[in-house]
Amino acid sequence: MTDEEIEALDAPTTWSEVFDASVQAALRLTDAMCGESHALDEDLVVELRGHYDEIELAELILVAGQANLNNRAGNAAKHLLARDVERRDP
């Protein structure tokens, strides 16, 4: 990835200036999978199916899901296992 692409990841409003339509769709999928809702917008599903075959979609789902799991587990570990947090005996 270029520096411009890395910087653009933080600002979805600039994705169209930096990424092609297929990458934008993949990024929207990743955002949707990280949100509170487990449902995907039907328009996004149609768009993704237009850009990727079933194997590619499975790979996108697995990579985005693993990254999401790592982030959530890391956040929980940081809060629960941090040495500077006061510990209470049960």
Protein Blocks (a to p, Z undefined) as FASTA:
>chain_A
ZZklmmmmmmmklmmmmmcfklmmmmmmmmmmmmmbfcdcfklmmmmmmmpcfklmmmmm
mmmmmmmmmmmmmmmmmmmmpmkbccddZZ
